């Protein structure tokens, strides 16, 4: 059963290839959705797929790529409202 999580990642997460690495990790886990930088310096991710794989993605988000320093992540589980074909970087 497909699940959806909406994440907001805080800390040193812009300018460290967080979006590109998030996309790569999501694709490795077979997840779909999107990632984008926000004006307040955080990163937002919407991810869909199997709950176990989403939980692995959330765990990865706490680590992030080399050079990042994640301070906090807000996770909100949501109803699946839209079906995505892949995992994209949004601008």
Secondary structure, 3 states (H helix, E strand, C coil): CCEEEEEEEEEECCCCCHHHHHHHHHHHCCCEEEEEECCCCCEEEEEEECHHHHHHHHHHHHHCCCCCEEEEEEEEEECCCCCCCCEEECC
